[in-house]
């Protein structure tokens, strides 16, 4: 039990530091892009793009609930807040991916195929991810803590492969979108030198690279760290991808 408490304490410390770093980066990004937001976004009429932009910028529910998970002394509140933070993080990731899907739809020239295919893929991926995450949380086993005032949650076991499936699913989903983007680019925009088109492709590649890199990091953590700390990078992943999705 002493070793488990030490792991839990270190996991809590590392998770708090990872979250603080991600939050600092998010605040810095907000300050840096706020003049652009005030000048370009705020005056426009409300539409789907503006709603997604605002939600990606200010959807921080999972972050605050995760702080609750790190600080609560009540084990049941701790368990529930951990689940809620994970599910709301999935919502945040869905918001980031929705922006990328809309960019692909715009690059396709609003083609009928993309109008049908993209919503179907988006919905299928989100439903699958929610179901897998639900099974993951159901598999997590908590042990009572002898020091609840310091460490409330002791997740001693869980089906880590289910969490890895979620990150794998996100990578497969984004790979399909990237390949479709490349195909459309070669077919429709190969001879174009439009700065807007170039920006769309650049941001799509950057988003894919960030998602792939952070997903690999999360998978490595799930394989190498104990259950008390192997999900510490999940919320920072969400914050970083939301910031990347609305750049330019």
C-alpha positions, -999 to 999 in steps of 0.1 A, spaced: 0 0 0 29 24 7 42 19 -28 7 25 -42 4 57 -22 37 69 -34 27 62 -71 -6 80 -65 11 110 -50 36 113 -78 8 108 -104 -12 136 -87 18 159 -88 27 151 -124 -9 155 -135 -12 189 -118 20 201 -135 9 188 -169 -24 205 -165 -8 238 -154 16 238 -183 -13 231 -208 -34 258 -192 -5 283 -193 -1 276 -230 -38 280 -236 -39 314 -218 -8 325 -238 -24 315 -270 -56 333 -260 -37 365 -253 -18 363 -285 -48 357 -308 -73 379 -289 -67 410 -312 -74 388 -342 -105 374 -325 -119 409 -317 -112 422 -352 -123 393 -373 -145 369 -353 -166 391 -330 -182 413 -357 -193 384 -379 -228 370 -379 -235 339 -359 -230 307 -379 -217 272 -374 -181 283 -379 -183 311 -353 -200 288 -328 -173 261 -332 -146 288 -329 -160 302 -296 -166 267 -282 -130 256 -291 -117 288 -274 -137 287 -242 -148 251 -236 -128 244 -204 -153 223 -184 -131 192 -185 -101 212 -172 -120 225 -141 -135 191 -134 -101 175 -137 -88 200 -111 -117 188 -89 -105 152 -95 -70 161 -84 -81 180 -52 -112 162 -39 -108 141 -7 -141 122 -12 -135 91 -32 -169 90 -49 -167 126 -59 -131 120 -71 -143 90 -92 -172 109 -107 -152 140 -115 -125 118 -132 -152 102 -154 -169 136 -162 -135 152 -170 -128 124 -195 -161 126 -212 -161 164 -215 -125 161 -228 -139 139 -255 -165 166 -263 -136 191 -266 -118 168 -290 -149 165 -310 -152 203 -313 -116 204 -326 -122 177 -351 -154 193 -363 -133 223 -374 -110 201 -394 -140 183 -410 -155 217 -420 -122 227 -436 -121 195 -456 -157 201 -467 -147 236 -479 -116 223 -497 -138 198 -515 -159 226 -530 -188 215 -508 -191 183 -528 -222 161 -523 -200 131 -514 -183 150 -486 -216 164 -474 -228 128 -469 -196 110 -459 -181 135 -434 -210 137 -410 -214 99 -411 -177 94 -403 -178 121 -376 -208 107 -358 -195 71 -361 -162 80 -346 -176 101 -317 -202 74 -308 -175 47 -309 -151 67 -288 -178 75 -262 -187 38 -259 -151 26 -256 -144 53 -230 -175 43 -211 -162 7 -210 -128 19 -199 -142 39 -169 -164 9 -160 -132 -13 -159 -113 10 -135 -110 -3 -100 -104 20 -70 -89 11 -37 -97 29 -4 -70 53 5 -55 53 40 -48 90 36 -80 104 20 -71 140 29 -41 138 6 -50 111 -20 -86 102 -25 -86 81 -57 -64 51 -60 -71 36 -94 -53 3 -90 -63 -14 -123 -82 -8 -155 -84 -19 -191 -57 3 -205 -61 -12 -239 -95 5 -241 -80 39 -235 -53 31 -262 -81 21 -286 -95 57 -282 -62 73 -292 -58 48 -320 -93 56 -332 -85 93 -333 -53 87 -353 -71 65 -378 -99 91 -381 -74 119 -387 -53 98 -411 -84 93 -433 -91 130 -433 -55 138 -441 -55 113 -470 -87 128 -483 -72 163 -480 -42 152 -500 -64 136 -527 -85 167 -531 -54 188 -532 -39 168 -560 -71 166 -579 -85 202 -575 -58 225 -561 -26 212 -576 -20 243 -597 -34 268 -573 -12 292 -553 -39 306 -531 -27 316 -496 -60 304 -481 -57 269 -497 -20 267 -486 -30 277 -451 -58 251 -450 -33 223 -460 -6 235 -437 -29 237 -407 -44 202 -415 -9 187 -415 1 205 -383 -31 193 -366 -25 157 -378 11 158 -366 1 171 -332 -26 146 -328 -4 117 -339 25 128 -316 3 133 -285 -16 101 -291 16 82 -293 28 98 -260 -5 89 -244 -2 53 -256 34 51 -243 22 64 -209 -6 39 -207 18 11 -214 46 23 -191 30 41 -161 8 27 -133 -30 33 -134 -26 61 -108 -8 84 -134 -10 70 -169 -38 94 -181 -20 126 -170 -15 138 -206 -51 134 -218 -65 168 -208 -34 187 -221 -38 168 -254 -73 182 -257 -63 218 -249 -35 218 -274 -56 203 -302 -84 228 -296 -59 257 -299 -44 243 -331 -77 236 -347 -87 273 -347 -54 288 -357 -55 309 -389 
